[in-house]
């Protein structure tokens, strides 16, 4: 993605993330969930995707360019929240608080050498604790998260990114 303005870069990154989110067919992994559980799973999957995107932007771009791309990306996520993800618009503010906590936790884990699989295991454990998944579904959720969270793809995209304008 060389030579991209922040809005185009954010859209490119959102396309990678949304591909992961649209692939979240729980039944393909043997997971049965209510609508509420499905919404919580989607939020956790989004948090992992956004964390790895933030981490890639933080390492790969200047603070100024990172912040510009991140701001546009989060605007795009807010638009998609209701329109594409089918989540209640009034829940977005609460989600941002939730994501800030997850980001701090995930940053701590990565500083200790945590990998995408480590973070996926943490997220699966959290979903089990919060009853978003059944206790026996934790390994299935871990497989789903490892398969769908595009940490490497986002990292490569940002590595190749040059912000202009």
C-alpha positions, -999 to +999 in steps of 0.1 A: +000+000+000+027+026-009+018+063-012-016+064+006-034+093+022-046+085+058-082+079+047-072+054+020-048+037+043-076+034+070-100+020+044-075-006+033-069-017+069-107-017+076-111-040+045-086-065+061-104-063+094-139-066+080-129-097+060-120-113+093-152-102+109-174-114+081-156-148+082-168-154+118-192-182+111-194-197+145-212-228+133-181-236+111-162-240+144-189-259+162-199-230+184-236-223+191-244-188+205-274-166+212-277-132+195-262-116+227-233-141+228-227-136+191-225-098+196-200-103+225-179-126+204-179-101+175-168-073+199-139-095+212-129-104+176-130-068+166-109-059+197-082-083+187-082-071+151-080-035+163-053-042+188-030-058+161-038-029+138-029-004+165+003-023+173+013-024+136+006+013+131+025+022+163+056+004+152+054+011+114+044+048+113+054+081+129+031+091+158+015+118+136+007+094+108-004+067+131-028+090+149-042+103+116-048+068+102-062+055+135-087+084+138-101+077+103-101+039+110-121+044+142-146+066+124-150+038+098-155+013+126-181+035+142-200+037+110-198-001+105-208-008+141-245-005+133-246-007+095-224-037+089-219-054+123-255-050+134-246-037+169-266-012+189-252+023+182-256+033+218-231+006+228-202+021+208-190+044+236-190+015+261-171-006+235-144+021+232-139+019+270-138-019+268-113-018+240-090+006+258-088-019+287-082-048+263-055-028+245-037-022+278-039-059+287-028-070+252+001-045+252+013-059+285+011-094+272+030-086+240+057-068+261+061-101+279+065-119+246+029-127+239+021-138+204-012-137+184-020-171+198-013-160+234-037-130+229-063-152+212-061-176+242-066-147+266-096-135+246-111-170+245-107-172+282-123-139+287-153-149+266-157-181+286-155-162+319-182-137+306-204-166+294-201-155+257-191-191+250-197-224+268-168-238+288-163-266+263-161-242+234-129-225+245-106-246+223-130-240+193-130-202+200-092-203+202-091-220+167-116-194+153-095-165+167-062-178+155-077-185+120-095-152+116-075-124+134-053-110+106-023-100+127+002-109+101-018-095+072-022-062+090+014-061+099+025-066+063+001-040+050+014-014+075+050-024+068+044-016+031+025+016+039+038+051+031+015+079+042+014+110+019-005+142+023 
